[in-house]
Amino acid sequence: MEKNKVILLLSGGIDSTTLLAKLKKENKEVIAISFFYEQKHAIELQYARNNAKKYNVIEHKVIQLDSQLFSGSALVNSEKQLSTYSNGENPIGQENAYVPYRNLVFLSMALSLAESSKINNIYIAFNKDDCVNFWDCKSAFLTQLNLISEHSNIQIQAPLIELTKKEVIMLSQKLEVDLNETISCYQPINDKECGKCLSCLVKSRGLNN
């Protein structure tokens, strides 16, 4: 196995960009992978490309998926409206931005790449706030996947999973990540964050609370 090479699932958001900066500081050789599935926030891919270049990843793969796989999600289906919130709200339960088994699909592809490339570490940037509204961001989900991947001596790691968004932002500042070069929004308007979706709500709280 390639001990210093790792695979990172990279979006254009704060969490994965912060994790990218962390891995580079640890002198990891990063292969970044991103996904296009006609998501409403596809502008994230441009931010991912920019940060992949900025942090000198050894390769950045953008994998295209059939959006029909995820048509049940308001994040993909143009006929469904994403939930919006005011800053005082506390969304409870699964959010309609949830994409059915998306993280399992993403990580399965990352596992295929890892085994093919003889890489034994995959990184994903789940945080503590993700776990509130998305079941497939919880440690139990990763534990089950790691029970499978251990047969190939591959480990999926989520080093930010015990950090709140506020704590991730604090880490990003420590690592001198330019947050203006990230986007955290499920439905950008003219490529700008909408300020009303769950992702914008969590980001706002992390920055201001």
N, C-alpha and C positions, 0 to 999 in steps of 0.2 A: 504494500500500500504506500501511496505518496503521503508521507507523514506531515509535510508542511502545507500541502494543498488542501483547500477546503472549498465546499460549494456553499454559496449564500443565495437564498431567495431574496431578490432585490426588487422592491417597488420604488416609487418615488417619494415615499413618506419619511417622516422623522425617524421612526423606529429602525427600519432596515438600513437607512443611511447612517444612523448612529452606530449600528452594529458593524456596518462596513468599515467605518472609521476605527472602531475598536479592534477589529480583526487586523487591519493594516498596521495599527500601532503595535500589535503583537507579532508583526512580521509574517503574517500568514500570506500565502499565495492564493488569491481568491478567484474562483470562477463564479461569476454571477449569472443567475438565470431569472428572467422575467417572463411574464405571460400576457398575451393579447387574446381577449375573448369577447371583444366588442363591449367591454365594460364602459360605463358612463364616464368614468374617470381615466380614460385611456391616455390622457395627457401625462399621467404618472410615468409612462414609459420614456418620455423625453427627459424627465428629471432623472430617471434611473440611468439612462444612457449618459447623461452629463456627469453624474456622480461616479459611474463606472469608469469613465475616462479620467475624471479628477483624481480618483484614488488608485489609478493604475492597476485595475484588475487584469489578470492575464487573459481573460476571455469573458465576453458578455453575450449570452445567448438569449434571444427573445423568441419564445416558443408560441406559436399560434394554435389556439384551440377552437373547436366548433362551439360557438355561443349557444347552440341549441341544448348543449349539455346542462346549461345553467339558466334556462329560460324561466324557471320558477322564481328567480331572484329579481327584486326591484333594482338591483345594481346593474342588471344586464337587460331586462325586459323593458322596452321603451313604453309599453302599455301600462306599466305599473309605476306608481309614484313612490319615491323614497320617503320615509318618515322624516319629518323635520321637528326641531325642538327649539325651545327658548332656553336661556342659560340656567334658569331655575329648575328645570325638569330633570328627573332621574329615571331614564328608561330602564324598565325591568323586563327580564326575559329575552327571548330570542328576537333580534331586530330584523326588519324585512330587507336589510342590506346583506343578510346572510346568504351566501352562495352555496347551494347544496353540494356538500363533500368537496368543495374547492380545495381545501387544504390537503385533503387526502390525495386528490388528483395531482396537485403541485408536488407534494412530497414523494409520491410514487414515481413521478418522472425524475425528480432529483435523485432518488435511490437508484433508478436505472442508470443514470449518468454516472453516479458515484461508483457503482460496481464496475461499469464498463471502463471507467477511467482509473480504477484502483485508488479511489479516494475514500477515506474512512470517516470523514466528518462533514455533516451537513448542518448549516446554521439557518435558523428562522427567527424572526424578530417579534415573537409574541410578547405582549406585556400584560401586566396584572389587570389593567382596565379592559383589555380585549376579552378576558375570561368572563366578564359579567354578562355580555350579550351574545357571545359566540361560543358554542360548546366545543367547536373544533380548534380552539386556541388554548384549551386547558391542559394542565400537566398530565391528566389522566389519558388524554388523547395521544400525547407524545409517548407516554409510557407503553401504551398498547402497540404503537408503531415500532418502538424500539425493541419490543419483544420479537417482532418479525425481523427487523433489520439486523439484529445481532447474529443471525445465521450467516450473514455476509460480512460480519465484523464492521458494520457501519453504524454510527451513532448520530442521531438527530439531536441537536443541541439548541436550546432556547435560553441563552444567558440573561435575557432581559425579562423573563417571565415573572419574576418576583418584584419587578419595578413598576410603579405607577407611571402614567404618562408624565406627570410632573417630574418624577425621578429620572425618566428617560431624557427629558429635556435638559435637566441639570447635567446629566452625563454628556449629552451632546455639546453643551457649552464648554464643559471641561475638555472635550476632545476637539473643540474649535470647529464644530460642524456649522456650516452656514445654513441656518434654517430657511433663509430666503430661497435656497436652492432645493427645497423640498416642497411637496404639496400633500396636504392631508385633507382630502375632501372627496365625498362620494359622487358629487354632481357639480363639478366646476361650471361656472357661468363665464363664458368668454375666457376660458383658461384661468379664471380666478376662483379662489375658494368661496363657496356659497355662504358660509357662516351659519347655516341652519341644520345641516345634517348631523348625524351622530358623531362622525369623525371630526367635524369642525367644533362641535360642542366639547368633546373630550380634549381637543387641542387647546381650546380657549381656557378651559379650566386648568389645564396643565401649565399654561403660561401665566395665568392671572391669580390663581389661588395659592 
